[in-house]
Amino acid sequence: MEKLALDVLDMYLIHWPVKGKYNETWRALENLYAEGRVRAIGVSNFLQHQLEDLISNANIVPMLNQIEFHPYLTQPGLVEYRKHNKIQVQAWAPLMQGRIFEVEELKILAKKYGKSPVHIVIRWNLQKGILTIPKSVKKHRIGDNADVFDFELSQDDMLLIDDLNKNERLGPDPDNFDF
Ligand SMILES: NC(=O)c1ccc[n+]([C@@H]2O[C@H](COP(=O)([O-])OP(=O)(O)OC[C@H]3O[C@@H](n4cnc5c(N)ncnc54)[C@H](OP(=O)(O)O)[C@@H]3O)[C@@H](O)[C@H]2O)c1
């Protein structure tokens, strides 16, 4: 926080569910939250069984779980689990790290709505109630990517994107990763 020159952080997450460590780390985050040093605490890359284990040892339920989420990896069980525990899901790699431009169905939807595949995917996230953090290093793209509030995907088109799921990860599997 000294390096960031901030007194309070908006949010602080545990990056990966390292077995044997995350419960202790969570206690440290709970303390920071109690001290008012962070406004929200959460986790990243936690699967349901890791969330259940953490919650059974915790005083505070994580406020957010940042997971890999895109048309080829929709993790429906984990997304549904948030509803019972009020854990906000946030999508990392929502644009499949640039690969969404290869998905034919998204190109067709983009044409139908007069938007880009990026807009279609961001809108699909928002309509599902999923926070999303699409990244670009280009200023004009950051502005253009946010142009998603002048159209709405139909229910059928939402389901069409849901059905693209292939359980295909771009990043490591949280049950089997190596630091
Ligand atoms: N919690 C975790 O374990 C975890 C893991 C990975 C990533 N993340 C975070 O998730 C965020 C996003 O994920 P990500 O960067 O991996 O993938 P992403 O947002 O799915 O994709 C980023 C890629 O899309 C390109 N892009 C963005 N807008 C575009 C546009 N309008 N037209 C064409 N290309 C476009 C970017 O290129 P340009 O930059 O050239 O525009 C970049 O190559 C980042 O903040 C990252 O730190 C978290």
The ligand as a Gaussian input file, in Angstrom:
#p B3LYP/6-31G(d) Opt

LIG

0 1
 N       -7.084000     -13.863000     -11.372000
 C       -6.302000     -14.439000     -12.265000
 O       -5.717000     -15.499000     -12.022000
 C       -6.119000     -13.814000     -13.620000
 C       -5.513000     -14.546000     -14.652000
 C       -5.355000     -13.940000     -15.910000
 C       -5.791000     -12.638000     -16.114000
 N       -6.356000     -11.947000     -15.082000
 C       -6.788000     -10.545000     -15.292000
 O       -7.926000     -10.516000     -16.143000
 C       -7.912000      -9.334000     -16.931000
 C       -8.219000      -9.662000     -18.362000
 O       -7.697000     -10.895000     -18.765000
 P       -6.662000     -11.090000     -19.954000
 O       -5.884000      -9.865000     -20.187000
 O       -5.919000     -12.350000     -19.673000
 O       -7.576000     -11.407000     -21.238000
 P       -8.776000     -10.668000     -22.021000
 O       -9.231000      -9.428000     -21.368000
 O       -9.745000     -11.748000     -22.320000
 O       -8.063000     -10.329000     -23.425000
 C       -7.080000      -9.356000     -23.563000
 C       -6.656000      -9.375000     -25.033000
 O       -7.737000      -8.922000     -25.857000
 C       -7.252000      -7.915000     -26.737000
 N       -8.343000      -6.950000     -26.954000
 C       -8.997000      -6.208000     -26.040000
 N       -9.928000      -5.425000     -26.629000
 C       -9.842000      -5.672000     -27.965000
 C      -10.524000      -5.163000     -29.094000
 N      -11.492000      -4.264000     -28.985000
 N      -10.161000      -5.627000     -30.327000
 C       -9.194000      -6.550000     -30.456000
 N       -8.508000      -7.079000     -29.406000
 C       -8.834000      -6.644000     -28.175000
 C       -6.088000      -7.298000     -26.014000
 O       -5.166000      -6.756000     -26.946000
 P       -4.628000      -5.243000     -26.794000
 O       -4.148000      -5.063000     -25.390000
 O       -3.563000      -5.181000     -27.830000
 O       -5.800000      -4.338000     -27.105000
 C       -5.464000      -8.496000     -25.287000
 O       -4.601000      -9.202000     -26.166000
 C       -6.549000      -8.689000     -16.719000
 O       -6.732000      -7.568000     -15.887000
 C       -5.730000      -9.745000     -16.000000
 O       -4.833000      -9.195000     -15.056000
 C       -6.541000     -12.510000     -13.859000

